[in-house]
Amino acid sequence: MNTVITNRRRLRRSFVLGAAVAALSTAFLATAATAQARVTLHLAAQPLGKALEALARQSGTDILFTPAAVAGMTAPALNGTMAPQAAVERLIAGTPLTVRREANGALLVSGAVVGTAPQTVATEALQNDTAEIVVTGYASSLTTALAQKRKATNVIDVVKAEDIGKFPAQNIAEALQRVPGVSIVRDRGEGVFVRIRGLGANFQVVTLNDRSVAVNENVRDSGQSGRQFRFDTLPSELMSAVEVIKSPRASLDEGGIGGTINLRTFRPLDLKKPVLSLSATASSPRLADTVDPRLSGMASWASPDGKIGALIAAVYDERTTRQDRITGVGWADGKIDTDGNGSLDSATTLIPTAIRPTLEREKRDRIGLNGEVQWKPDDRFELNVDGLWSRLNVAYDELTYSAADGAGLPRGIVPGSAVIENGVLTGATTTASTTQIGRETSMLQYKNWLFGTNARWQAGGWTIAADGSIGQAYSNTPEPIYRTRLLGTVGATTFDFGKAGDRLPNVTLLNADLSNPALLPGRRIEYRVNDSKDRERAAKLDITRDLSGVFSALHVGAKYQKRTRAYNRRDINFTSGITGKSFDASYFVPFPVDDFLDGAKGDLPTTWAMPDPAKFLAAATGKEALLAAPLARGDLRNSYAIGEEILAGYGMADFAFPVGGIAVRGDVGVRYARTRQTSSGYADDGKVALPVSYEKTYDNFLPSLNLVAEFTPKLQMRFAASKVITRPSLADLAPRLTINSSPTVLTAVGGNPELKPFEAWQYDGTVEWYFAPGSALVGGVFYKDITTFVFQQTRDFVLDGQTYRLTAPKNGGDAYVAGVEIAYQQLFKMLPAPFDGLGAQANYTHTATGGTYALATGGTFRDGLVDVAKDSFNLTAFYEKERVGARVSYSWRGNVLRDVGGAGLAANNDSAFGSLDFDMSYKVTPNVTFVVQGMNVAGGVQWQYVRDNQFAGYTDYGRTFTAGVRAKF
């Protein structure tokens, strides 16, 4: 029997015609909509049944539903002026319920289609729609994500997974690249870091279920990530949703000028009933020419009364990668001797100084586990206990050689061979080039775990929530990194450089064969062990008091967070028995591929002598004494410890009120954070490394305001303003000094414990038109005014009588980031069958930046910010109808500067890059689906450049195809 909520007042049958006009840049959008009579509502967060009853009383509208349909569901707080049907849609958003208007004016709330799992169904019945619209699969994920974005007070985007193993990408970062304003940084072809609105990954905060997470560090080479979360360490199958939060609320953790990325795992009571999901796929990376398995599963149980539930999920996957690269490309300004008379007779010229063709191969295996127990004895109390553990092993093998290294320049040029075009030495024949052949092997390991518990209690308009968590990210080298180096002269070499994107350089060794094992004598074996332990502990308390009137709720809270980072590194060079010695063919193995750099224009050696690391290591003498020796000065300079304690508190109010027929809602608040930072390491006085420690304490007051103006049930605008911070990279705060191992170019990297955090005032404005079910057109502008930003400054530094080019962080002056975002999403349900299964997504972001930098010689200059892509866009077309599903996506981002100002040669910039991916599925039975996927199917390659598009790097990671099956019971 239906429960009927009535009001004796007659249902208003008149409609109000509304018109709204929204501007974005020079674009103009106008729409008119008919609306049901609007009423002002004040509803607290409460069980859904009680919320519908209260809505019926306040609106004077009949609302029909069965108690069973809404059992165990909770409705969010709702305040503002809107049509009753729009209010019901907000209350049931993200549930399997639908609402439609009956002929007598009553609103009927009903459950999902019989036989369809609740979590795979999403509906959105807009005002005056006479038919219920049901979407499933990928469209369901888009629709529920859009509903979450629509009802939020702040600027947010959401990506959802319908089920275990059904995230719309092989990697969370790759799924996020389809969010407006988001682009990714790839490594070995896999998305690793995320940029939001052009800002680098160090400007983002990543949380898991709203908790702070520890961060893995790079232990593969000298570069360090600092605070950047590595998305390749966490299997995407364990995630149910990802929220990209672009404007903060006072209740959110501080630290992300770019934004906050919150990852959410599956929860058993959200799934409503027992579920068993399984997924098994096999991927084939075409360059690596292998097949890799990927297995995932989830078992979830919920009691029939919905009071207790338990869930466990697991993932195992392997991934084989191969990258064909040209890296280590260097350029310098100078003069050259063109006629061989010993004098430098050219004008100042841009000269290539190095090039390193490199074959990189990796074998990865990853395990991820997630478990959770939920207890909800009634609508007032809920307790969650959950944990996540993951482990990623990476076996790495790199083969490389250097050529055209500039050792004989500027005078070692055959007279008359120099080709200078527009001030660039594009080609020449050198008389005596030096070449290094190297092989690097290593085993890297990344372990993560996070354990937490939280409880929530509601009664009498009060909500008290507490959360505690502890987590760790451990990165290490369980097997040491070994680099086997051979170095010697190879005689005359001819080189010819083209433009980035056109072709690879032509390099010919006129008198030498790189495949000859006897060509080069040994140089050394480099040994490195490295580990980083990042620990995160946090506890927080949040209290909410529901109110009536303009202010609908008051929130206060406090959080204590403690982070420690210990980074240790040891480097040893084994030279005895290696340096200057020639080795026969038994110390080498055959080159592993015969198609290196196939398909790329350019002519250079594509095979070379491949050292056997075990044989060379056995030939090295005196290893035991070196390994047993105390840590050297360089080891101490490379190692450090960072401690960070943060005490934060906030106050925030939710509000809603009408303004001339427009419903306005939002939140306003302020967050305070006190940070105590300790940086410990070693300083070098030129003779000995001495322990040092620096302490620093700073305070930040961070106000925030979020406003939403609802002009009609379909059209709303947002405005947000806030002060935000990003703390400096942990690696940048360390008092460290790292010296490189290049044979010809002496460089070093340092830290600065006196760095101040980035601070910024940021502003957002959006216009959102929800013109059809599951569809929207959204435009936005943003502006970030950054102060005390950190940049890398390069200067000369003398150590042990050698002059190095030292790169170290320094606070600069002011900077800004401004941009425009446009996003479009539509389900074409209005088309006749079978075309009503079509859908589309598209977004575009333009970002402009500028900053003030300090010169090493004094003074300042203006330039753009590094690591910012000015333009990016994403296009997706999909089709879902009955048993068939298909999706094609193209993601593109423009050039990214890595170095600004001055010579512009300190780093190589990334050229524009795009990736084309697809996903196809066929449902064999209601429970079993076959899938086929392709990544980078157009074979996109990554180029790097300096200055006027001069060649500076090339990476080809090839295509990957995947096939498999998913099952759910």
C-alpha positions, 0 to 999 in steps of 0.5 A, spaced: 500 500 500 502 506 498 503 512 503 500 518 501 502 525 503 497 530 502 495 537 503 488 540 503 490 546 499 489 545 491 495 543 487 497 550 483 496 548 476 499 554 473 506 555 470 511 560 470 515 562 464 522 563 466 528 566 462 536 566 463 541 569 460 549 567 461 555 569 459 562 566 458 567 570 454 564 573 448 559 567 448 551 568 449 546 563 451 539 564 452 534 559 454 527 559 456 523 554 461 517 552 464 517 551 471 512 548 476 510 553 482 516 554 486 516 554 494 522 556 499 524 550 502 528 548 509 530 541 509 535 538 514 539 532 512 535 526 515 532 519 512 529 520 505 522 518 508 522 523 513 525 528 508 519 527 503 514 528 508 517 534 510 517 536 503 510 535 502 508 539 508 512 545 506 510 545 498 503 543 499 504 537 494 502 530 494 508 525 494 507 518 493 512 512 495 512 506 499 516 505 505 520 499 502 522 503 496 526 508 501 528 504 507 535 505 509 536 511 504 538 518 507 537 525 504 541 531 504 540 537 507 536 542 502 535 549 502 532 554 497 527 556 492 525 551 487 519 547 484 517 541 488 519 536 483 526 539 482 526 538 490 525 531 490 530 530 484 535 533 489 533 528 495 533 522 491 540 524 486 544 518 486 539 513 488 536 507 484 529 511 485 525 515 480 520 521 480 514 522 475 508 527 475 502 524 475 496 526 471 493 529 477 499 533 479 501 528 484 509 526 484 510 518 484 517 516 487 518 509 485 524 504 485 529 501 479 526 497 474 525 490 476 531 485 475 536 491 475 541 492 480 541 498 484 548 501 483 547 500 475 541 504 474 541 512 474 535 516 473 533 524 472 526 526 470 526 533 469 520 537 470 514 536 465 517 530 463 511 525 462 516 519 461 521 515 466 528 515 463 532 510 465 540 509 463 545 504 465 552 502 464 557 508 462 551 513 461 549 511 468 555 513 471 555 520 467 548 521 469 549 520 477 556 524 477 552 530 473 547 529 479 552 530 484 556 536 481 549 539 480 547 539 487 554 541 490 555 548 493 562 548 490 565 547 483 566 539 483 567 534 477 566 527 479 568 520 475 564 514 477 565 507 476 559 502 476 562 496 479 569 493 480 573 493 474 569 498 470 572 504 471 572 508 465 580 507 464 585 502 465 588 507 470 585 513 475 589 518 472 587 516 465 580 516 467 581 523 470 584 526 463 576 527 461 574 531 466 574 539 464 581 542 466 585 536 467 591 533 464 596 527 466 603 526 466 605 519 463 610 515 464 612 508 460 605 510 457 601 510 463 598 516 467 602 517 473 601 524 475 595 529 474 595 536 473 588 541 474 587 547 470 594 547 468 598 547 474 603 541 476 601 535 480 605 538 486 599 543 486 594 538 488 592 534 494 590 527 494 585 524 499 582 517 500 575 517 503 576 524 505 583 522 509 590 524 508 594 519 504 602 518 504 605 519 498 610 514 494 617 517 492 621 516 486 627 512 487 629 510 480 633 516 479 635 523 482 629 526 480 624 527 486 616 527 486 615 531 493 608 531 495 606 528 488 601 522 488 603 516 484 596 514 481 600 508 478 601 505 485 593 504 486 589 500 482 583 503 479 578 497 480 578 498 488 575 505 486 568 507 486 568 514 484 573 520 484 571 527 485 575 533 483 574 539 487 576 545 484 573 550 489 574 549 496 570 549 502 572 551 509 571 543 511 576 541 506 583 540 507 588 545 505 594 545 501 591 544 493 591 551 489 590 546 483 585 542 487 583 536 491 582 529 488 578 525 493 578 517 491 572 513 494 572 506 495 566 501 494 562 501 501 557 495 502 551 498 505 551 503 498 551 496 494 544 495 498 545 487 497 550 481 496 554 482 490 559 478 487 563 481 481 569 478 477 573 481 472 579 478 468 582 481 462 589 480 458 592 486 455 597 486 449 602 492 449 604 492 441 611 494 442 613 489 448 610 484 444 607 480 450 600 478 454 599 481 461 593 478 465 589 483 470 584 480 475 579 483 480 574 481 484 569 484 489 565 480 494 560 484 498 555 482 503 549 486 507 544 484 512 537 484 509 535 489 514 541 494 511 544 495 518 551 491 517 555 490 511 562 487 509 566 488 503 573 485 500 576 487 494 582 484 490 586 486 484 592 483 481 595 485 474 601 485 470 604 490 465 610 489 461 612 496 457 617 498 452 619 505 450 623 507 444 626 514 446 631 519 445 633 523 451 639 526 454 639 531 449 642 538 450 643 544 447 648 550 449 649 557 446 656 559 444 661 560 438 664 555 434 671 554 429 668 553 422 674 553 418 679 549 423 684 554 424 683 554 432 679 561 432 672 561 434 669 565 428 662 564 428 656 568 431 653 566 437 650 559 435 645 554 439 650 548 439 647 541 440 651 538 446 648 531 447 644 525 445 642 519 448 638 513 444 635 509 449 631 503 450 627 502 456 623 496 458 619 494 464 615 488 468 610 491 473 606 486 477 601 490 482 597 487 488 591 491 491 586 489 497 581 493 500 576 491 506 571 494 509 565 493 515 559 498 516 555 498 521 548 502 521 544 500 527 539 505 525 538 512 522 542 516 527 548 512 528 553 509 523 560 506 524 565 504 518 572 500 519 576 500 512 583 499 510 587 498 503 593 495 502 597 495 495 604 493 492 607 495 486 614 491 483 617 494 477 623 490 474 627 496 470 632 495 464 635 500 460 639 500 454 642 507 452 648 510 448 650 517 447 653 520 441 654 527 438 656 529 445 659 535 444 666 533 447 670 536 441 666 542 440 666 548 439 673 547 435 673 539 433 669 540 427 671 538 420 672 545 416 666 546 412 662 541 415 658 546 419 651 547 417 648 553 421 641 555 420 638 561 423 643 561 429 643 554 430 648 549 428 644 543 425 649 539 422 657 538 422 662 532 422 666 532 429 673 530 429 673 526 435 667 524 439 666 521 445 661 515 446 658 512 452 654 505 452 650 504 458 645 499 461 641 500 467 638 494 471 634 495 478 628 492 482 623 498 484 618 497 490 612 501 492 608 499 498 602 503 500 597 502 506 591 506 509 587 504 515 582 508 518 575 508 522 570 513 523 563 514 526 557 519 525 551 520 530 545 524 528 540 526 533 536 532 534 539 536 529 546 535 531 551 531 527 557 529 530 563 525 526 569 523 528 575 520 523 582 517 525 587 514 520 594 512 519 597 510 513 604 509 510 608 509 503 614 506 502 618 506 496 625 502 496 630 498 491 630 491 494 635 489 489 640 495 488 640 499 481 646 497 477 649 502 471 654 498 467 658 504 463 663 503 457 666 510 455 671 512 450 672 516 443 669 513 437 673 518 432 669 522 427 661 523 427 656 526 423 650 529 425 644 532 422 638 535 427 631 536 425 625 540 428 621 537 433 615 533 430 619 532 423 624 527 424 629 524 429 636 526 428 641 523 423 647 520 427 653 516 423 659 514 426 664 514 420 669 510 423 666 505 429 661 500 430 657 500 436 655 493 436 662 491 436 664 489 444 671 491 443 669 498 441 669 501 448 673 500 454 670 500 461 668 506 465 665 504 472 659 500 475 654 505 479 651 502 485 645 505 488 640 503 494 635 508 495 628 508 500 623 513 502 618 512 508 612 517 508 608 516 514 601 520 515 597 520 521 591 524 522 585 525 527 579 529 526 572 531 529 566 535 525 560 537 528 554 540 525 548 543 527 542 544 523 538 551 523 532 554 520 532 560 516 537 563 512 542 559 515 541 552 514 547 549 518 553 551 522 559 546 521 565 546 526 571 542 526 578 540 528 584 536 525 591 534 527 595 531 522 602 529 522 607 527 516 614 524 516 618 523 510 625 519 511 629 519 504 636 515 504 640 514 498 647 511 497 651 511 491 658 507 490 662 507 483 666 500 482 672 502 478 677 497 480 677 492 475 673 496 470 676 502 468 680 502 462 679 495 461 677 492 454 672 486 455 671 480 450 664 478 447 663 473 453 661 480 457 655 482 452 649 479 450 645 480 444 641 486 443 633 484 445 629 487 439 630 488 432 625 494 431 628 500 435 625 506 433 621 503 427 617 508 423 620 514 426 624 518 420 631 519 422 638 515 421 642 513 427 644 506 430 639 502 432 643 496 435 649 497 440 653 492 444 649 490 450 653 489 457 651 483 461 651 486 468 652 480 472 659 479 468 661 486 469 659 486 476 663 479 477 669 483 474 669 489 479 674 488 484 674 491 491 666 491 492 666 488 499 670 494 502 666 499 498 660 496 501 662 495 508 665 503 508 661 508 512 656 513 508 660 517 504 659 525 504 655 524 497 650 519 501 649 524 507 648 530 502 643 526 498 639 523 505 634 527 509 628 527 514 622 532 514 617 532 519 610 536 519 605 537 524 599 541 522 593 543 527 587 546 523 580 548 525 574 551 521 567 554 522 562 554 516 555 555 515 550 553 509 545 558 507 539 559 502 535 564 501 531 567 495 533 574 491 527 576 486 525 569 485 532 566 484 534 561 489 541 562 492 544 557 496 551 556 498 556 556 504 561 561 507 567 559 512 574 560 514 579 555 515 585 556 520 592 552 519 598 552 523 604 548 520 610 546 524 616 544 519 622 540 521 628 539 515 634 535 517 639 533 513 647 534 511 650 541 509 657 540 506 663 545 507 667 542 502 671 537 507 665 534 511 658 533 511 655 536 517 648 534 520 644 540 520 636 541 522 631 547 521 625 549 524 619 553 521 612 555 523 607 558 520 600 560 520 594 561 514 587 563 515 583 561 509 576 564 508 572 561 503 565 562 499 561 558 495 554 561 491 549 557 487 544 561 484 538 557 481 534 561 475 530 555 473 530 548 475 535 547 469 539 553 469 544 555 475 550 559 476 556 559 481 561 563 484 566 561 489 572 565 492 577 563 497 584 563 499 588 557 498 595 554 499 600 549 497 606 547 501 613 546 498 615 540 495 618 535 501 624 534 497 625 542 496 625 543 503 630 538 504 637 541 506 640 536 500 645 536 495 645 531 489 651 531 484 650 527 477 654 522 474 654 525 467 661 524 464 661 531 460 656 536 463 657 537 471 650 539 474 647 538 481 640 539 485 639 542 491 634 544 496 632 550 501 629 549 508 627 556 508 622 556 503 615 559 504 608 555 502 605 558 495 599 562 497 593 564 492 587 568 492 582 564 487 576 565 484 571 561 480 565 563 476 560 557 472 554 557 468 550 550 468 545 549 463 542 542 465 537 542 458 535 534 458 536 528 462 543 526 463 545 532 459 549 539 461 552 545 458 557 548 463 562 554 462 566 557 467 572 562 468 577 561 473 583 566 476 588 564 481 593 570 484 599 566 487 604 569 491 611 566 494 611 561 488 617 557 488 621 556 482 627 552 480 633 557 479 640 555 476 647 558 478 654 556 478 656 552 484 663 550 486 665 543 490 671 540 491 674 544 485 669 543 480 664 548 478 657 545 477 650 548 474 646 547 481 639 547 480 635 549 487 628 552 489 627 559 491 621 563 492 619 568 487 614 574 486 607 574 484 604 569 479 597 568 476 593 563 473 587 564 469 583 560 464 576 558 461 573 551 461 567 549 457 564 542 458 558 539 454 555 532 455 548 529 452 544 523 452 541 523 445 534 519 448 530 523 444 532 520 437 528 514 435 531 507 436 536 504 435 540 511 435 537 513 442 543 509 445 548 515 443 551 520 447 557 525 447 562 528 452 566 534 450 570 539 454 576 544 453 580 548 457 584 554 456 589 557 461 594 563 461 599 564 466 605 569 468 610 570 474 616 574 476 622 570 477 629 572 480 635 572 476 641 569 479 645 575 477 640 580 480 634 583 478 627 580 475 624 578 469 617 576 467 615 569 464 609 564 464 609 558 469 612 552 468 608 545 467 602 549 465 599 546 458 595 553 455 590 548 452 587 542 452 581 538 450 577 531 450 572 528 446 568 522 447 562 519 443 559 513 446 553 508 444 549 503 449 543 499 447 541 493 450 547 488 449 552 493 446 556 498 448 562 502 445 566 508 447 571 512 443 575 518 446 581 523 444 584 527 449 589 532 447 594 537 451 598 543 448 605 544 449 608 544 456 614 549 458 619 546 463 624 552 463 622 559 462 626 565 461 634 566 460 637 561 455 631 557 456 635 551 455 635 548 462 630 543 461 626 540 455 619 542 453 614 537 452 610 538 445 603 537 444 600 530 445 594 526 444 591 519 445 586 516 442 582 510 446 576 506 445 572 501 449 567 496 446 563 491 450 557 486 449 553 483 454 552 475 453 547 474 459 545 479 464 551 477 468 556 476 463 560 481 459 565 481 454 570 487 453 575 489 448 579 496 449 585 500 446 589 505 448 593 510 444 590 506 438 593 512 433 600 511 435 601 517 438 608 519 440 611 524 445 616 530 442 620 535 446 623 541 444 627 547 446 627 554 443 624 555 436 622 547 436 629 545 436 629 537 437 630 535 444 627 528 445 622 523 443 618 517 446 614 512 443 610 507 448 606 504 442 599 501 442 596 497 447 590 492 446 586 489 452 580 483 451 577 480 457 570 478 461 566 481 467 561 478 471 556 480 476 552 476 480 
